[in-house]
Amino acid sequence: IDIVSSVVISVDDDPERARRAVKSTCAYLVAWMSDEKAAAHQIDLKQKNQIAKFIESGNEDSAAKLVDKKMIELLTASGNSDDCIEKCREYFENDVDQLAFCEPFGPKPKESIMKIARKILPKL
């Protein structure tokens, strides 16, 4: 049996641009996280619950504005190619056998998919 994990990925030569591109998707991941898990990872519960309220009301933009770097680092593989490779390797170190990459892929999805194929996958 292989263990497969879905990984939200956002890659760009500019790491901050990649992280900005993943904020909306990350907001959903934060909203769906249990309070216990959030507390275990030192995510502010008030902030997490506010993100969840915005998501529930359909206000994705406001939810994304509350997503911080810590949340992005915890829940996504985002940044430049090296940042994403490092995060993906963490999954393999924790007994995951395969990764299934999920959107947004990056600020320019087509270009980011090519980066994933040419720069990330060969190093995994």
C-alpha positions, 0 to 999 in steps of 0.5 A: 500500500502506498500512502499518497498525500495531496499537497497544495503547491505554489512555485515562482522564482519570487517566493513571496509572489508564490506565497501570495498566490496560495493564500486563498487556498490556504485559507480553506485549509485553515478553516477546515483544521480542527481547533486542537490541531491548530493549537498544536501548531500554535495557530491563533484560534481567534484568527483561525475562527475568523478565517473560517467565518469568512470562508463560510460566508463566501468572503474568500478575499477577507479570509486570505488576508488573514492567512499568515506566513506560518500557516502557509509554511505549515499547510502548503509547499510554497516559494521558489523551487528549492523551498518547494523541494524542501517541503516535499522532502518533509512529506517523504521523511514522514512516510508518504510515498507519493505526492499529488500536487493541487492548485494553485500551482503558482501565480502563473499556473502554466509557468509554474507547472513547467517549473514543477516538472523541470525543477522540482520533480527531478530532484524528488 
